Each structure stands twice: as C-alpha cells, then as structure tokens.
Amino acid sequence: MKYFAFEGVDTLGKSTQIEILKLDFFNKPEKEFYKDCIFVKEPGFSELGSKIREIILNEKMSKKAELFLFLADRAQLFSEIDFKNNFIISDRSLLSHLAYANDENFDDLLKFNLYATNNILPNFVVFFKGSEKLISSRLLNKNLDEIEKRGIEYFLKIQDNYEKIFKKLNLNILEINADDSISNINKKIKEYINDICN
C-alpha cells in the first residue's frame, strides 16, 4: 500500500501542489508508477461527499454534527476506493479530522475514524507547515468559509495538533516549509515520492 496524505492547515498550498503533480503524472510521466496513481480529496471526492463538503463549508452547525458529517464522507470514500491495493495521493485524510477536532477525546475520535477507513491510516504524509505571518496574510486575501472564519489562533493550534498526532501515530513525514517557492516544494515532494516508490 502506498497512501500519501497531504496535510496542513488551510491556505498553505496543498491543493496547488497536488494539481501540479496531476499534470506531471498524467501528461508527462517520468516514472512508470505515476500512471497508476489515484488522486482523491477529503471531504468531497465521492458524489455524496461533494454534497457533504458543501454543507460543511457553508452551513453553521454544532461540532458534533460536523464530526459525523466528516465521518460519513470518509466512510463513503473508503467504500468506493481500494486504498490497500492502489497508489493513492489524498488531499487531506483522517489526520485532518484528528487535528481539527481538537477538543474531542483523541482515542474515541481515532476509533471512529478507523472504523470509517477500515482501519487504514496513511503510511506517508506530506505536511505543510506555515508561519503565523504566512497563514494570516493568506487568510486576509480570500473569501473565508465557515472553518477559515475561526481565525489565525485556531489555525496555529491545529498546526500544533498535527505535530503531536504524528508523534503519537509514528508516521513517515515529509515536512514542507510552506513559505518556500512553489517550484522548490514540488521538487521536494517528487523526490520524496520517487524515493518511496522506486
């Protein structure tokens, strides 16, 4: 199983890097394994998930309701895609859920998420880490969804949560400095993937 999760708080460039990889993998594959890659995202990959994503990003709701909507999206994704026998690159994963739901009991939340994913965790993680200045400037320059409206202090807390979770779960992490250039970040990610997949 090669399951790569791209993680980090909003605005740090995860989706941009995934779009670049899609162009590389599908239009000018440098490696034979590139053509076998499946790109997914959470929330919103499945038809049901796209509806759930719209609700999560645009409706005000209780934290518990939000938690179960994320789990529903994740369960549907894992029912449609065979993560165990494919090369997967995912824009977010259950790690986002564990980091963002920071006031929930970690062990219970992990148990719920593993139930949704058939006990599958990402085995490789590309973690985008940003400075307070970078995150603040990018939040100021976009129309904010309901999660982004929680502000900079919330995002810095989530970023800290990620690092604690990685240690607890002993995951293979590539940490990316989100302040770096797009081209440098792309180079580091491709080197990481190539080293693992070759």
Salt bridges, closest charged atoms under 4 A:
GLU7 OE1 - ARG92 NH1 3.80
ASP10 OD1 - ARG92 NH2 3.50
GLU19 OE2 - LYS22 NZ 3.20
ASP24 OD1 - LYS28 NZ 2.67
ASP24 OD2 - LYS190 NZ 3.21
GLU30 OE2 - LYS190 NZ 2.91
GLU32 OE2 - LYS35 NZ 2.01
GLU42 OE1 - ARG74 NE 2.53
GLU66 OE1 - ARG150 NH2 2.91
ASP103 OD2 - LYS63 NZ 3.09
GLU146 OE2 - LYS149 NZ 3.22
GLU148 OE2 - LYS142 NZ 2.49
GLU163 OE2 - LYS129 NZ 3.06
ASP180 OD2 - LYS188 NZ 3.01
GLU191 OE2 - LYS187 NZ 2.78
